[in-house]
Amino acid sequence: DAGVTQSPTHLIKTRGQQVTLRCSPISGHKSVSWYQQVLGQGPQFIFQYYEKEERGRGNFPDRFSARQFPNYSSELNVNALLLGDSALYLCASSFAGKLFFGSGTQLSVL
Amino acid sequence: EDKVVQSPLSLVVHEGDTVTLNCSYEVTNFRSLLWYKQEKKAPTFLFMLTSSGIEKKSGRLSSILDKKELFSILNITATQTGDSAVYLCAGNRDDKIIFGKGTRLHILP
């Protein structure tokens, strides 16, 4: 069975640009959440979606947005990139309260 | 504000030693406590704890939750070099999951 898949694995952008990250959950999982992990820190919650509805949002600016599609895949969009947005972005699908993570997208903003 | 605090932040031990990692939490509408192991990128699931006092065990790893003291521990016995990783603790409140900073564990051969 395929796990959580994320694309791309690496991305380099410049300040002010926009980026879209993609995530496909484990088959049968209807909930997807996004996390930002800066080096040396734990993952920080950004969004949670369940059945295409936003269920939770972390303390991130409006430059961050997300959506979930009918097939339960999800996209995370970040506008007007800042240097501080450089991080590992993790997607997780969940079932029965357990999170299963993808390998992440490493975003570097120059 | 919800928070999860892990200690120690870093730990170096010799192969064969036993380690105890600590996690305290303050999470409103708390549902469960989760432990993950992160070696490179994707954290891998270890345990989910919902009830106080019931130890969960998987091989050399075990964990227990104290909902009165808002505390959990993760024990690793007979450590091996493959146990070297960052161990993350997280509190689940249904609409979001709050992670601690993690404990970086290094096992010396």
Interface residues (C-beta under 8 A of the other chain):
Chain A: V4 S33 Y35 G40 Q41 G42 P43 Q44 F45 Q48 R55 G56 G58 L88 L90 G97 K98 L99 F100 F101 G102 S103 G104 Q106
Chain B: V4 Q6 R31 S32 L34 Y36 K40 K41 A42 P43 T44 F45 M48 T50 L88 A90 N92 D94 D95 K96 I97 I98 F99 G100 K101 G102
